[in-house]
Amino acid sequence: MLLPIKWLKKYVDIELSSKEIADGLTYSGSHVESIIKPNKGISGVVVGKIEKIDEHPNADKLRICKVNLGKEVLTIVTGAQNVSVEDLVPVAKVGARLPNGKEISEADFRGVVSQGMLCSLRELGYEDNVIPKEAKDGIFIINDDVELGLDIVKALSLDDEVIEFEITPNRPDCLSIYGMARESAATFNVDLKDIDIQINNQVDDIKDLINGIDVATQKCHRYYAKAIKDVEIKPSPLWLKTSLMNSGVRPINNIVDVTNYVMLELGQPLHAFDIDKIDGRKIVIRQATDHEKLTTLDGVERVLTREDIVIADEYKAIGIAGVMGGSNTEITQSTKLVVLEGANFEPKNVRLTAKRLGLRTEASTRFEKGIDENLCKFAVDRACQLIELIGAGKILNGNYDIMKFIPEKTNIKLRMSRIEKLLGAKIEKAEVINYLNRLKFETSFLDEDILNVVVPTFRRDVKVEADLIEEVGRLYGFHNIEAKPLFGKLTRGGRPEDKELQNYIKDILWGLGFNEAMTYSFISPRAFDKLNLPSNHEFRNYIRLMNPLGEDYSVMRTTLTPNMLDLLNKNNNRGIESMRVYEIGNVFLPNSSRDSLPEEKAMICIGMYGDKDFYFLKDVIEILLERLGIKDIEYIRESNNPIYHPGRTAKMIKNSKSLGVFGEIHPDIMKNYDFDKRVYIAELDFNCLFEFINLDRKYTELPRYPSIVRDIAIVVDEDITVGDIEEVINSNGRELIESIELFDIYRGNQIDSGKKSLAFSIRYRSSEKTLKDEEVNQIQKKIIDDLREKFQARLRS
């Protein structure tokens, strides 16, 4: 938002510099980006009048101009073809300086001495985006009566200064010169001048030209229109052009420039239609139809949907509401009859339309933030006043005014005692009322402490008591509020216990060589087919999303295994020879009631492939559980789990509760994934682990007596589990067995089919004495006898 200071001072009498104004508005809550000086070092450039033009005798493309500067006549050679006798133009005299640092001196052009230079707007420092099209490729022609010899800096208001603001989305009332004037008046406690609108000579009647206006959508809150006849399209007067250019808007023609001027002045976008191009001379505001097409003023054909609002005649769309008009009713040199529109549309619709079309305009920027419905009539009448003032046409009597929504002023009760409590400063009642009245809030006391405040319709951001207190605070000056020490009870934050445990588990797994992964909670229902799960399997009782990103992300996961398999397979396909990874994430289980949120259950999934096997994964799990203080785990073979290999899978049980399952993935599933390696996965129930965790640590003194180690290698049937054998060994240990370690599994030569060889290292130790070989041998013999009796085990020779 650009705020020219000269324009601002039309509405407020502030004898302050631009810097002081910017600082004051910053203190009252506005965000100043910069202060721009349009004069970029121009000096010695004045207004001149071309009195004579001769062709250069020695150059076909040069012309010799006699230019009257009021007190002197200069000879200037130019190549510009757009100048004529009687034109007023900017003249850089000898010694003049231009914004690019160039100093003008006399120059000889093939025998003719030029005593200066005629200037274009670009040479005077204007950006291309604000230069009128007719002035882009030539000398700037001044259409008004301007004193000859007048400094061009004054003639074009280049001595003005412009403050650039960043207007926050909640303050659309500040997206205008008058809105910022209102803020300035409140900030500096000066009067705000009213804009007095008078249209002196209205003729005929609008209904003679327009056969009616029909608002056929509730998303148009108000539509106000007036008509102008005998329109004469021509360039705008200089004051109007310079006002627009200093505000960053390109002048086009007098009618369009007036609508842009009023939009900048009041914040209400307007649009002018050529009445002769409106079929049936009837205007309809309606929803577009799907695939309806309209070519907008920028020459681009737009394809609309039924969510868009359009301005239309009896047969076609003629404008996209709140965004841009159509080229089929554009104001041109031949336009004689104009209808001027001031409307108010649903902000959300304008925002979505502009976003979908990729068409952000000055109008859409204002509409999408919300505009006061009361501005429509005021802005159109103001535009008619200016059109009459510059002689661009005759205003017709009457108007069309259709209101679908009547804005109401909000009443808020403000407690005086609450102000001090929130701001931390005691502000007198009279001062509070003064601040609110300066902001155009109406006030009246309901009792000694409560003030009734009526919020004006242009302040839609003020909705509750705290908003009013903020308004008081910013005019009082937040920088004037004395800093005070904090008081009250301080609490120390921390992570919940379950999050601390998750971090501890992550540290353990990281130390064991596993990397953490995070995957999507949404998966494809086809993932359960790849796991070969029967139709009635519990994992298939999933929650389907109503509006998924696609089929691959259409259901909530009930297990982490598909995500882990996808992750491992992707890395294997990229040539990663071995991998160890884990994920701690939620699965989502439906509740019995359809109206209830799903149950979120935290799970730990550990996956690996490469140079390690089933027993390495078992060791990892045992270390993890041991670090968590979870002991006496029972491992039970899981032979009917369709996901895992029937002979290499175990379920972990603690106090009759399942902690999870681990094992080798079934070969058939590996074929579904086209995976050429053995994959091992464990999935543990975090909530169950949390129930049994015991992180208490007790000191145990170092053993005083030496240990004795005995190895034993036995051959047993393939279906005998290591856990069963370890249970027999422990049961015969007489509390002297300190540890049992499986260090070898062998299948192959010298071992019968259906058999396997297991080798254990058993460490014996007593806390009371040094063990003798005879004692250990006796226990060892008992273990072998029990294994032979229960499992038909035999010692491997």
C-alpha positions in Angstrom: 0.0 0.0 0.0 1.5 3.3 -1.2 0.5 6.5 0.6 1.5 9.8 -1.1 1.9 12.4 1.6 0.3 15.2 -0.5 -2.8 13.1 -1.0 -2.9 12.2 2.7 -2.8 15.9 3.6 -6.0 16.6 1.6 -7.9 14.9 4.5 -5.8 15.7 7.6 -3.8 18.8 8.5 -0.5 17.4 9.7 2.5 19.7 9.6 5.0 16.8 10.1 7.7 15.3 7.9 7.2 12.0 6.2 9.6 10.4 8.7 7.6 11.8 11.7 4.4 10.5 10.1 5.9 7.1 9.5 7.2 6.9 13.1 3.9 7.9 14.6 1.9 5.4 12.5 4.4 2.7 13.4 3.9 3.4 17.1 0.1 3.1 16.6 0.4 -0.3 15.0 0.9 0.2 11.3 3.8 -1.5 9.6 6.0 0.9 7.6 8.1 -0.7 4.9 9.9 2.3 3.4 9.7 6.0 2.5 10.0 6.5 -1.2 11.1 9.8 -2.8 9.8 10.0 -6.4 12.4 12.8 -7.2 15.5 10.8 -7.9 17.9 13.7 -8.3 16.2 15.7 -11.0 17.2 19.4 -11.4 17.0 21.9 -14.2 14.0 20.3 -16.0 11.1 22.6 -16.7 7.9 22.8 -18.6 8.3 24.1 -22.2 6.0 24.7 -25.1 6.9 23.6 -28.7 6.3 26.6 -31.0 7.9 25.3 -34.2 9.1 22.1 -35.6 11.4 21.8 -38.6 13.0 18.7 -40.2 16.7 18.4 -39.8 18.5 19.3 -43.1 21.2 16.6 -42.6 19.3 13.8 -40.8 16.1 12.1 -41.9 15.1 10.9 -38.4 15.9 14.1 -36.4 13.7 17.2 -35.9 14.5 20.7 -34.8 12.1 22.2 -32.2 11.8 25.7 -31.0 10.7 25.4 -27.4 9.4 28.4 -25.3 10.3 28.2 -21.6 8.5 31.4 -20.7 11.6 33.6 -20.4 13.6 32.1 -23.2 13.3 30.0 -26.4 15.6 27.1 -26.9 16.6 25.2 -30.0 16.4 21.4 -29.3 17.1 18.5 -31.6 15.0 15.4 -31.0 14.3 12.1 -32.6 10.8 11.8 -31.1 8.0 11.6 -33.6 5.1 12.0 -31.1 5.5 15.7 -30.5 3.6 18.5 -32.2 3.4 22.2 -32.2 1.7 23.6 -29.1 2.5 20.5 -27.0 3.7 21.1 -23.5 6.7 18.9 -22.7 9.4 18.4 -20.0 12.6 20.1 -21.1 16.0 19.4 -19.6 18.1 22.6 -20.0 21.9 22.7 -20.3 23.3 21.8 -16.9 20.2 19.8 -15.9 20.6 16.5 -14.1 18.5 13.4 -14.7 17.9 10.4 -12.3 20.5 8.3 -14.0 23.1 10.8 -13.1 23.4 12.2 -16.7 24.1 15.9 -17.0 22.8 17.7 -20.0 25.2 19.8 -22.1 25.0 21.4 -25.5 25.4 18.9 -28.3 26.0 19.2 -32.0 23.7 17.0 -34.1 25.1 17.1 -37.7 25.6 20.9 -37.7 22.7 21.9 -35.4 23.4 22.7 -31.8 20.8 21.3 -29.4 20.4 23.5 -26.2 18.8 20.8 -24.1 16.7 17.6 -24.3 13.0 16.7 -24.4 12.3 14.1 -21.8 10.2 10.9 -21.5 8.7 9.7 -18.3 11.3 6.9 -18.2 14.1 9.5 -18.3 12.4 11.3 -15.4 12.7 8.2 -13.3 9.3 6.6 -13.6 9.0 2.8 -13.7 7.6 1.2 -16.8 4.6 -0.3 -15.0 3.1 3.2 -14.2 3.9 4.9 -17.5 0.8 5.4 -19.8 1.0 3.3 -22.9 0.9 6.4 -25.2 3.9 7.8 -23.4 6.0 4.7 -23.3 7.9 5.2 -26.5 8.1 8.9 -26.8 8.2 12.3 -25.1 5.7 12.9 -22.3 3.0 15.3 -23.5 1.4 17.4 -20.7 -2.2 17.9 -21.6 -3.1 20.5 -19.0 -2.4 24.3 -18.9 0.8 24.5 -17.0 2.9 27.6 -16.4 5.9 27.7 -18.8 9.2 27.4 -17.1 7.6 25.6 -14.1 10.0 23.1 -12.5 8.9 19.7 -13.7 9.4 18.4 -10.1 6.5 20.5 -9.0 4.5 20.0 -12.2 4.5 16.2 -11.8 4.4 16.3 -7.9 7.8 14.6 -7.8 8.5 16.7 -4.7 6.0 14.5 -2.9 7.1 11.6 -0.7 5.4 8.2 -0.5 5.2 5.9 2.5 4.9 2.2 1.7 2.9 0.2 4.2 2.4 -3.5 4.7 -1.3 -3.8 5.5 -2.2 -6.9 7.6 -5.1 -9.0 6.3 -7.3 -8.0 9.3 -7.3 -4.3 8.3 -8.8 -4.0 4.8 -10.1 -0.5 6.0 -6.5 0.7 5.7 -6.1 -0.4 2.1 -7.0 3.2 1.0 -5.8 6.7 1.3 -8.8 7.8 3.3 -8.4 4.7 5.6 -4.8 5.7 6.3 -6.0 9.3 6.8 -8.4 8.1 9.4 -5.6 6.2 11.1 -3.4 9.3 10.9 -6.1 11.5 12.4 -6.5 9.1 15.3 -2.8 8.7 15.8 -1.9 12.4 15.8 -5.2 13.6 17.4 -6.2 15.9 14.5 -9.6 16.3 12.7 -10.4 14.1 9.7 -11.9 16.0 6.8 -15.1 14.6 5.3 -15.3 14.0 1.6 -18.2 16.2 0.5 -19.9 14.6 -2.5 -22.1 16.8 -4.7 -23.2 16.1 -8.2 -24.5 19.4 -9.6 -26.1 18.6 -13.0 -27.8 15.2 -13.2 -29.9 14.7 -16.3 -32.5 12.2 -17.6 -32.8 8.9 -15.7 -30.7 5.7 -15.4 -33.8 3.6 -16.3 -33.8 5.1 -19.8 -30.5 3.3 -20.4 -30.5 0.2 -18.1 -33.5 -2.2 -18.3 -32.8 -3.6 -14.8 -30.3 -5.2 -12.6 -31.0 -8.7 -11.2 -28.8 -10.1 -8.3 -29.4 -13.9 -8.7 -26.8 -15.0 -6.1 -26.6 -14.6 -2.3 -22.9 -14.2 -2.7 -23.3 -10.7 -4.0 -24.1 -8.7 -0.8 -24.8 -5.4 -2.6 -24.8 -4.0 -6.1 -25.0 -0.2 -6.7 -24.9 1.4 -10.1 -25.2 4.8 -11.8 -25.0 5.7 -15.5 -23.1 8.4 -17.5 -23.9 9.6 -21.0 -22.2 11.8 -23.5 -18.9 10.3 -22.4 -15.8 11.7 -24.0 -12.8 9.3 -23.6 -9.5 11.2 -23.4 -6.4 11.3 -21.3 -6.9 12.3 -17.7 -5.9 15.7 -16.3 -2.3 15.9 -15.0 -3.3 15.9 -11.3 -5.2 12.7 -11.8 -2.3 11.1 -13.7 0.3 12.0 -11.2 -1.9 10.9 -8.2 -2.2 7.4 -9.8 1.5 7.1 -10.9 2.8 8.1 -7.5 0.5 5.4 -6.0 1.9 2.8 -8.4 -1.0 2.7 -10.9 -0.8 3.2 -14.7 -3.1 5.9 -16.1 -5.3 4.6 -19.0 -8.1 7.0 -19.8 -10.2 9.5 -17.9 -13.1 7.1 -17.0 -10.9 4.1 -16.0 -8.5 6.5 -14.1 -11.4 7.9 -12.0 -12.5 4.4 -11.0 -8.9 3.6 -10.0 -8.5 6.9 -8.2 -11.6 6.2 -6.1 -10.4 2.6 -5.4 -7.2 4.0 -4.0 -8.9 6.8 -2.2 -11.7 4.9 -0.5 -10.7 1.2 -0.9 -13.8 0.3 -2.9 -13.0 -1.3 -6.3 -15.3 0.0 -9.1 -15.8 -1.1 -12.7 -17.2 0.8 -15.7 -19.1 -1.1 -18.5 -19.8 0.2 -22.0 -23.6 0.1 -22.1 -23.8 -0.3 -25.8 -22.0 -3.6 -25.5 -24.4 -5.0 -22.9 -27.0 -7.3 -24.7 -30.5 -6.4 -23.6 -29.1 -3.5 -21.5 -29.8 -5.7 -18.5 -27.2 -6.7 -15.9 -27.4 -10.0 -14.0 -25.1 -11.0 -11.2 -25.1 -14.8 -11.0 -23.0 -17.9 -10.5 -21.0 -19.0 -13.6 -21.8 -22.3 -15.3 -19.1 -25.0 -15.5 -16.8 -24.5 -18.5 -18.3 -21.0 -19.2 -15.6 -18.9 -20.9 -14.8 -15.2 -20.7 -11.9 -13.2 -22.1 -10.8 -10.7 -19.5 -9.3 -7.2 -20.0 -5.8 -8.7 -20.1 -6.7 -10.6 -23.3 -6.7 -14.1 -21.7 -9.6 -16.5 -22.1 -10.7 -17.8 -18.7 -12.6 -21.0 -18.1 -15.0 -20.6 -15.2 -16.8 -23.0 -12.8 -20.1 -22.7 -11.0 -18.2 -21.6 -7.9 -17.3 -18.3 -9.6 -19.5 -15.2 -9.6 -19.9 -13.3 -12.8 -21.5 -10.1 -14.0 -23.5 -10.9 -17.1 -26.0 -9.5 -19.5 -28.9 -11.5 -20.9 -26.7 -13.9 -22.9 -23.1 -13.8 -21.7 -20.7 -13.1 -18.9 -19.1 -9.6 -19.0 -16.9 -9.7 -15.9 -15.6 -11.9 -13.2 -17.0 -10.5 -10.0 -14.4 -8.9 -7.7 -11.5 -9.9 -10.0 -11.5 -8.4 -13.5 -13.9 -7.2 -16.1 -14.4 -8.7 -19.5 -13.0 -7.4 -22.8 -16.4 -7.6 -24.4 -17.6 -4.5 -22.5 -14.3 -2.7 -22.2 -14.2 1.1 -22.3 -12.8 2.3 -25.6 -12.4 5.5 -27.6 -15.8 5.0 -29.1 -17.6 4.6 -25.7 -20.4 7.1 -25.2 -22.6 5.4 -22.5 -21.2 4.0 -19.3 -22.7 2.2 -16.3 -20.6 2.5 -13.2 -20.6 -0.5 -10.8 -19.9 -0.5 -7.1 -20.5 -4.0 -5.6 -19.7 -6.1 -2.6 -19.0 -9.8 -3.0 -18.4 -12.8 -0.6 -14.7 -12.5 0.2 -14.1 -16.3 0.2 -15.5 -16.7 -3.3 -13.3 -13.9 -4.7 -10.2 -15.3 -3.0 -10.8 -18.8 -4.4 -11.6 -17.6 -7.9 -8.5 -15.3 -8.0 -6.3 -18.1 -6.7 -7.7 -20.7 -9.1 -7.3 -18.4 -12.1 -3.9 -17.2 -11.0 -5.3 -13.6 -11.3 -4.5 -11.4 -8.3 -5.6 -7.8 -9.0 -5.9 -4.6 -7.0 -9.7 -5.3 -6.8 -9.4 -9.0 -5.7 -6.8 -8.0 -3.1 -9.4 -5.8 -1.4 -12.5 -7.9 -1.9 -11.0 -11.0 -0.5 -10.2 -9.3 2.8 -13.7 -8.0 3.2 -15.1 -4.5 2.4 -17.8 -2.5 4.2 -21.1 -2.8 2.2 -21.8 0.9 2.9 -18.8 1.9 0.7 -20.5 0.9 -2.6 -22.8 3.9 -2.9 -20.4 6.4 -1.5 -17.6 5.3 -3.9 -19.8 5.3 -7.0 -21.2 8.7 -6.2 -17.7 10.0 -5.5 -16.6 8.7 -9.0 -19.6 10.4 -10.6 -18.6 13.7 -8.9 -15.0 13.4 -10.3 -16.3 12.5 -13.8 -18.5 15.6 -13.7 -15.5 17.7 -12.4 -13.2 16.7 -15.2 -15.9 17.0 -17.9 -15.8 13.4 -18.9 -19.6 12.9 -19.2 -23.1 13.8 -17.9 -24.4 11.9 -14.8 -27.9 10.5 -15.1 -30.5 10.8 -12.3 -31.3 7.8 -10.2 -29.5 4.6 -9.5 -29.9 0.8 -9.0 -29.2 -0.3 -5.4 -29.8 -4.0 -4.5 -28.8 -5.1 -1.0 -28.8 -8.8 -0.1 -27.0 -8.2 3.2 -27.4 -5.2 5.5 -24.3 -4.7 7.8 -25.1 -4.1 11.4 -22.9 -2.2 13.9 -21.5 -4.4 16.7 -22.0 -3.5 20.3 -19.3 -4.5 22.8 -19.2 -4.0 26.5 -15.9 -2.7 27.7 -14.9 -2.9 31.4 -12.6 -0.1 32.5 -11.1 -2.4 35.1 -10.2 -5.0 32.5 -8.1 -2.4 30.5 -5.6 -2.0 33.3 -5.5 -5.8 33.9 -4.7 -6.6 30.2 -2.4 -3.6 29.4 -0.7 -3.2 32.7 -1.2 0.6 32.6 -3.9 2.8 34.3 -5.6 4.9 31.7 -8.2 7.5 32.7 -11.8 6.9 31.5 -11.9 10.2 29.6 -8.7 9.2 27.8 -10.1 5.8 26.9 -13.3 7.5 25.4 -11.1 10.0 23.6 -9.1 7.2 22.0 -12.1 5.3 20.9 -13.9 8.3 19.5 -10.8 9.3 17.5 -11.1 5.8 15.9 -14.8 6.5 15.1 -16.2 4.2 17.8 -19.4 5.5 19.5 -19.3 5.2 23.3 -21.8 5.5 26.2 -21.5 4.4 29.8 -23.8 1.7 31.1 -22.5 2.1 34.7 -19.4 3.4 36.4 -17.2 0.6 35.1 -18.8 -0.6 31.8 -18.7 1.3 28.6 -20.9 0.3 25.7 -18.9 0.7 22.4 -20.6 0.7 19.0 -18.1 -0.5 16.4 -18.3 1.1 12.9 -19.1 -1.3 10.0 -15.7 -0.7 8.4 -13.9 -2.3 11.4 -14.8 -5.9 11.1 -11.7 -7.0 12.9 -13.0 -5.6 16.2 -15.3 -8.4 17.7 -14.6 -8.8 21.4 -13.6 -6.7 24.4 -9.9 -7.6 24.0 -9.9 -6.1 20.5 -11.2 -2.8 22.0 -8.5 -2.9 24.6 -5.9 -3.4 21.9 -7.2 -0.3 20.1 -6.9 1.7 23.3 -3.4 0.4 23.9 -2.1 1.2 20.5 -3.3 4.8 20.6 -2.0 5.1 24.2 1.3 3.7 22.8 2.5 0.3 23.8 6.0 1.9 24.0 4.6 4.1 26.8 3.6 1.1 29.0 6.1 0.6 31.7 7.8 -2.7 31.8 7.0 -4.7 35.0 8.5 -7.9 36.4 6.5 -11.1 35.9 4.5 -12.4 38.8 2.7 -15.7 39.5 3.7 -19.3 39.8 6.2 -20.6 37.3 6.0 -24.2 36.1 8.8 -26.2 34.5 7.8 -27.8 31.3 8.9 -31.3 30.2 8.0 -34.2 28.0 5.3 -36.7 29.0 6.6 -39.9 30.3 5.7 -41.9 27.2 7.6 -39.5 25.0 10.7 -39.8 27.3 10.4 -43.5 27.0 10.2 -43.3 23.2 13.4 -41.2 23.1 15.1 -43.8 25.4 14.1 -46.6 23.0 15.4 -44.6 20.1 18.8 -44.2 21.8 18.9 -48.0 22.5 18.1 -48.9 18.9 20.5 -46.3 17.5 23.3 -47.8 19.7 22.4 -51.2 18.2 23.0 -49.9 14.7 19.4 -49.1 13.6 18.4 -45.8 11.9 15.0 -44.2 12.5 12.4 -43.9 9.7 9.1 -42.0 9.5 6.4 -43.1 7.0 2.9 -42.0 6.1 -0.1 -43.0 8.3 -2.1 -43.4 5.0 -1.5 -46.6 3.0 -3.2 -48.4 0.1 -5.7 -51.2 0.8 -3.7 -53.2 -1.7 -0.9 -53.4 0.9 -3.0 -56.0 2.8 -3.3 -58.1 -0.3 0.5 -58.2 -0.7 0.7 -59.5 2.9 -1.6 -62.4 1.8 -4.0 -61.6 4.7 -7.4 -63.4 4.6 -10.5 -61.3 4.2 -11.4 -61.6 7.8 -8.0 -60.7 9.2 -8.1 -58.0 12.0 -5.7 -55.8 10.0 -8.3 -55.5 7.2 -10.6 -53.7 9.6 -9.3 -50.3 8.6 -10.6 -46.8 8.4 -11.2 -45.4 4.9 -10.6 -41.7 4.2 -13.5 -39.6 2.8 -11.3 -37.4 0.7 -7.9 -39.2 0.0 -5.0 -37.9 -2.0 -5.3 -41.0 -4.1 -5.8 -44.8 -3.9 -2.3 -45.3 -2.5 -3.1 -43.1 0.5 -6.8 -43.9 1.0 -6.9 -45.9 4.3 -5.4 -45.5 7.8 -2.8 -48.2 8.6 -3.5 -50.9 11.2 0.0 -52.2 11.2 3.5 -50.8 10.5 4.7 -53.9 8.6 3.6 -52.8 5.0 5.4 -49.4 5.5 8.5 -51.2 6.7 8.5 -53.7 3.8 8.1 -50.9 1.3 10.9 -49.0 2.8 13.3 -52.0 2.9 12.4 -53.0 -0.6 13.0 -49.5 -2.0 16.4 -49.4 -0.5 17.2 -52.9 -1.7 16.2 -51.9 -5.2 18.7 -49.0 -5.0 21.6 -51.3 -4.3 21.8 -51.0 -0.5 23.2 -54.4 0.5 22.1 -54.4 4.1 19.9 -52.3 6.2 18.7 -51.9 9.8 15.8 -49.5 10.5 13.0 -48.9 13.0 9.9 -46.7 13.2 7.9 -45.7 16.3 4.5 -44.7 15.0 0.7 -45.0 15.5 -1.7 -47.4 14.0 -5.4 -46.5 13.8 -8.1 -48.9 14.9 -11.8 -48.2 14.4 -14.1 -47.8 17.4 -17.4 -49.6 17.7 -19.2 -46.3 17.4 -19.0 -44.7 14.0 -19.2 -41.2 15.6 -16.1 -41.8 17.7 -12.5 -41.0 16.8 -10.4 -44.0 16.0 -8.1 -45.6 18.6 -4.5 -44.5 18.1 -2.1 -47.2 19.2 1.7 -46.7 19.4 3.8 -49.5 17.9 7.5 -50.1 17.4 8.5 -51.7 14.2 12.1 -53.0 13.6 13.2 -54.2 10.2 16.4 -55.5 8.6 17.9 -57.5 5.8 21.5 -58.3 4.7 24.2 -60.0 6.8 22.2 -60.7 10.0 19.6 -63.4 10.8 16.7 -64.3 13.0 18.8 -64.7 16.1 20.4 -61.3 15.7 16.9 -59.7 15.7 16.1 -61.8 18.8 19.2 -60.5 20.5 18.2 -57.0 19.6 14.8 -57.5 21.2 16.2 -59.1 24.3 18.7 -56.3 24.8 15.9 -53.7 24.3 13.7 -55.4 26.8 16.6 -55.9 29.3 17.4 -52.2 29.1 13.7 -51.4 29.7 13.8 -53.6 32.8 11.3 -56.1 31.3 12.2 -59.6 32.4 10.8 -63.2 32.3 9.7 -63.0 28.7 8.2 -66.1 27.3 8.8 -66.8 23.6 6.2 -68.9 21.8 6.4 -70.2 18.3 3.9 -68.4 16.0 3.3 -70.9 13.2 -0.1 -69.6 11.9 0.8 -66.0 11.2 0.3 -65.4 7.5 2.9 -62.6 7.4 5.8 -64.6 8.8 7.7 -67.8 8.1 5.9 -70.6 10.0 9.2 -72.0 11.5 11.0 -68.7 12.2 8.5 -66.6 14.1 7.9 -66.0 17.8 5.4 -64.2 19.9 6.6 -62.5 23.1 4.4 -63.0 26.2 4.6 -61.3 29.5 2.1 -62.1 32.3 -0.2 -63.6 29.6 -0.1 -60.3 27.6 1.4 -60.2 24.1 4.2 -57.7 23.7 4.5 -58.3 20.0 5.8 -60.7 17.3 9.1 -61.0 15.4 10.4 -63.3 12.7 11.3 -63.8 9.1 8.8 -62.6 6.5 7.1 -65.4 4.7 8.7 -66.3 1.3 5.4 -65.9 -0.6 5.1 -62.3 0.6 8.7 -61.7 -0.4 7.7 -62.8 -4.0 4.9 -60.2 -3.9 7.4 -57.5 -3.2 9.9 -59.0 -5.7 12.4 -59.0 -2.8 15.4 -61.3 -3.3 16.7 -61.3 0.3 15.5 -62.6 3.6 13.8 -59.9 5.6 13.3 -59.9 9.4 10.7 -57.7 11.1 9.5 -57.2 14.7 6.4 -55.3 15.7 6.0 -54.5 19.4 3.1 -53.0 21.2 4.5 -49.8 22.8 1.6 -49.5 25.3 2.3 -53.0 26.6 6.0 -52.3 27.0 5.1 -49.1 28.9 3.0 -51.1 31.3 5.8 -53.4 32.3 8.8 -51.0 32.1 11.0 -50.8 35.2 13.9 -48.4 34.9 14.9 -48.7 38.6 18.5 -49.7 38.8 20.1 -51.5 41.8 23.7 -51.8 42.5 25.1 -55.3 42.3 28.6 -55.9 43.6 31.2 -57.5 41.3 31.4 -61.3 41.7 33.9 -62.5 44.3 34.3 -66.0 42.9 35.3 -67.2 39.5 32.9 -68.7 36.9 33.1 -72.0 35.1 32.0 -72.2 31.4 30.7 -75.4 29.8 29.7 -75.8 26.2 27.1 -78.2 25.0 26.2 -79.1 21.4 23.0 -81.1 20.9 21.1 -82.4 17.9 17.3 -82.0 18.1 14.3 -82.0 15.8 13.8 -79.0 13.6 10.6 -77.9 15.4 12.2 -77.8 18.8 12.6 -74.1 19.9 15.7 -72.6 21.5 13.4 -71.2 24.2 12.2 -74.7 25.2 15.8 -75.9 25.5 16.9 -72.9 27.5 14.0 -73.4 29.9 15.2 -77.0 30.6 18.7 -75.8 31.1 17.6 -73.1 33.6 15.3 -75.5 35.5 18.3 -77.7 36.3 20.7 -74.9 37.2 20.1 -74.8 41.0 20.4 -71.0 40.7 24.1 -71.4 39.7 23.6 -70.7 36.0 24.5 -67.1 35.3 24.0 -67.0 31.6 23.1 -69.1 28.6 24.3 -68.1 25.1 23.4 -69.8 21.9 26.5 -69.4 19.7 25.9 -71.8 16.8 23.1 -73.4 14.8 24.1 -75.9 12.2 22.2 -77.8 9.5 23.9 -79.8 6.8 26.4 -82.6 6.4 26.5 -85.1 9.3 23.1 -83.8 10.5 20.0 -85.8 9.5 17.3 -84.2 7.5 14.7 -82.6 9.8 17.3 -82.1 12.5 19.5 -79.2 13.6 22.5 -78.8 15.8 22.4 -76.2 18.6 25.5 -75.2 20.5 25.1 -73.3 23.9 27.7 -71.8 26.2 26.6 -72.1 29.8 28.3 -69.9 32.5 28.1 -71.2 36.1 28.9 -69.1 39.2 28.1 -69.1 42.9 27.9 -66.0 45.0 29.0 -67.9 48.1 31.9 -70.1 47.1 34.2 -71.3 44.3 32.5 -74.0 42.4 34.2 -77.3 41.8 34.2 -79.3 38.6 32.3 -82.1 40.2 29.4 -79.8 41.1 29.2 -78.4 37.6 29.6 -81.8 35.9 26.7 -83.1 38.0 24.4 -80.3 36.8 25.6 -80.6 33.3 24.8 -84.4 33.3 21.3 -83.7 34.6 20.7 -81.1 31.9 21.7 -83.6 29.1 19.5 -86.3 30.6 16.5 -84.0 30.7 17.1 -82.9 27.2 17.3 -86.5 26.0 14.2 -87.4 27.8 12.0 -84.5 26.8 13.3 -83.8 23.2 15.1 -87.0 22.3 18.2 -84.8 22.0 21.6 -86.4 21.5 25.0 -84.9 22.0 26.8 -84.0 18.8 30.0 -85.9 18.5 
